[in-house]
Amino acid sequence: MSEFDSAIEIAEGTYWVSQREPGSLLQTNTYLRRFQGNGKSINYLIDPGPIEFFSGISSKVASVIQDVRHVQMYSINHQDPDVGMNATFLARMNPQSLCLCSEDTWRLVRFFEIPSKSYKNVYNFNEKRIAMATNAEHVLEFVPTPYCHFVGAFAVYDRQSGLLFTGDLFGGLNPPGNMGLHATEDHWEGIKTFHQIYMPFNLPVKRAIERIRALQPFPKAIVPQHGAILSGDIMHEFLKRLYDLPMGMDLHEAEKSLSNEEQAQLQAYTQLLNTLYQRFLMSAGPEEAEILFDFSQRDQELLEHVDMNIQGVQGVYKNGAHALELFLQRVSGFYDRNLFNELRSLAIKETVLHRLPMPMDALYQRNFDDKTTLQMDNFLIN
């Protein structure tokens, strides 16, 4: 029996109630928040999920509140069927349940056969907040995140638990074989790829991050509808990386601004740098690669030019000659001088064969220790 066969409590009164599909990179998340107090109980479902998962979701919900019919309200971040199609069943099983979403989302999710009388526009609540009758501290705040990735998208901030539910924003593809609920550094590439595919461009994400950073108190965790939960240092680090990450049309515009010759040159540098890196990785090993390149420091100049991680080099963003120079400068600091010399010779050979500009300073720099430093005075005639 897998841990994902049961509801998982991720914070007091908050449960993951979705399912995991082995072999799938795109995992979905549905959450149940149970508010209790003043002799009352309010059951709230965040992003009810796709129809094919309804049986598993309803079973997990029932394990917490006895019956899925006891769900009194649910929110739908945007209209995609993997996010909210189960609202069709919730509305039939409990016609009194409330559907919380934006007006833009409602125009589309009403076709899920949700009664119009159950719809509540999240932006019509005073200060975009609702307080539960269970406790004055049980407050939900609705944070607009337009075009992330739909105009009507919004995040839900559960102020008591400190959880921010963000829909597709901050979601990601899970690493192969990793179905975990909590993000690690291994999740970055999947989050990056997800945003570059599904977000229209960077600006909406940047504006959403600015709104989130303004929340007081700052969220303890970001809980997306796809992928894994972001918390602690990983949450802050990934927000920093996403803030300036090109995505969607940013990538297309960047490609359009380059000539065919420039694009071909960047591709050639990508292949060259990956060849050099794979040779280093094979000889030195992944631990030495992590130490030398320090992939966690995403703001370093090398990683501003090169898209790379422990597996390899995926692309060169700009100025391939300088990217190669930065790479060789980094490797020049490695203790194995023979390996550096081999990589430098290979770089010279490949740049000549492909007629690429050569970063002369990096290719021909000499790094001698104190015992072998050449003193120019030895060659001067007084």
Summary of the structure (lengths in Angstrom):
residues: 382
radius of gyration: 26.1
end to end distance: 85.1
largest distance: 100.6
contacts: 1190
relative contact order: 0.08
helix: 46%
strand: 18%
